[in-house]
Amino acid sequence: MKSVDIGAVSPESLPDVSGMTFDNALSRKERVTRFLQVAKNLYCFNIGGVGVKIEFAEGGPSLQDTLTDYLIRQKSGL
């Protein structure tokens, strides 16, 4: 599903991960394994009826850094 056009996929056809929680006491590998058990695919899934596609760039910023920057911009009204 890495190459799927998320706009062409019905969100209902993707696994819904909206109820998932992450246990930080588990190792990163264990958390990813649990996510994959529910999502079935690392790249495309559904969160509350919205199709989500994740893409990773070699040498790009981490997801945590990207989300932190996004939340700071939202709080600042940018």
C-alpha positions as CSV (number, residue, x, y, z in Angstrom):
1,M,0.0,0.0,0.0
2,K,3.0,2.3,0.0
3,S,2.2,3.4,-3.6
4,V,-1.6,3.7,-3.1
5,D,-3.4,7.0,-3.9
6,I,-5.2,7.6,-0.6
7,G,-7.8,9.7,-2.4
8,A,-8.8,6.7,-4.4
9,V,-9.3,4.4,-1.4
10,S,-12.5,4.3,0.6
11,P,-11.7,5.0,4.3
12,E,-14.1,2.3,5.3
13,S,-12.0,-0.3,3.5
14,L,-9.0,0.5,5.8
15,P,-8.5,-0.7,9.4
16,D,-9.7,1.9,11.9
17,V,-6.9,2.6,14.5
18,S,-8.7,5.5,16.2
19,G,-9.2,3.6,19.5
20,M,-5.5,2.6,19.8
21,T,-3.4,3.6,22.7
22,F,0.4,3.3,23.0
23,D,2.1,1.9,26.1
24,N,5.4,3.7,26.4
25,A,6.6,1.0,28.8
26,L,6.9,-1.3,25.8
27,S,9.9,-1.1,23.5
28,R,9.5,0.7,20.2
29,K,9.6,-2.6,18.3
30,E,6.7,-3.9,20.5
31,R,4.7,-0.8,20.0
32,V,5.1,-1.0,16.2
33,T,4.2,-4.7,16.3
34,R,1.0,-4.0,18.2
35,F,0.1,-1.1,15.7
36,L,0.7,-3.5,12.8
37,Q,-1.6,-6.1,14.3
38,V,-4.4,-3.6,14.3
39,A,-3.6,-1.5,11.2
40,K,-2.3,-4.4,9.1
41,N,-0.3,-1.8,7.1
42,L,2.1,0.8,8.2
43,Y,1.3,3.1,5.3
44,C,-2.5,3.3,5.0
45,F,-5.2,3.2,7.7
46,N,-8.3,4.9,8.9
47,I,-8.7,7.2,11.9
48,G,-12.3,8.0,12.7
49,G,-13.5,7.7,9.1
50,V,-10.6,9.5,7.6
51,G,-8.1,7.7,5.3
52,V,-4.5,8.3,6.4
53,K,-1.4,7.6,4.3
54,I,2.0,7.9,5.9
55,E,5.1,8.5,3.8
56,F,8.7,8.5,5.0
57,A,11.6,10.4,3.5
58,E,15.2,9.3,3.8
59,G,17.0,11.8,6.0
60,G,13.8,13.8,6.6
61,P,12.6,15.1,10.0
62,S,11.2,12.6,12.5
63,L,7.5,12.3,12.9
64,Q,7.8,13.7,16.4
65,D,9.6,16.8,15.2
66,T,7.1,17.3,12.5
67,L,4.1,17.0,14.8
68,T,5.8,19.3,17.4
69,D,6.4,22.0,14.8
70,Y,2.8,21.6,13.6
71,L,1.3,22.0,17.1
72,I,3.5,25.0,17.8
73,R,2.3,26.7,14.6
74,Q,-1.3,25.8,15.5
75,K,-1.0,27.3,19.0
76,S,0.6,30.4,17.5
77,G,-2.2,30.8,15.0
78,L,0.0,30.4,12.0
